[in-house]
Amino acid sequence: MVPQILRRKQLETRLGLSRSSIYKMMADGKFPYPIKLGNRSVGWISSDIEKWLEDLQVAQND
């Protein structure tokens, strides 16, 4: 099964986060890193984002 890839704009829309917020969280080690799709393109594996959301929800409930 081929994983679904989310491009940055899709990720921003889905999460309601800005580009700078996403990259800041990545730099802080708090957000999944993208995979390289080409010379100038990256994407995030949707299952990595789903796991991050689940972990975030669990942390908020603790």
Order of alpha helices (4+ residues) and beta strands (2+ residues): beta-alpha-alpha-beta-beta-alpha
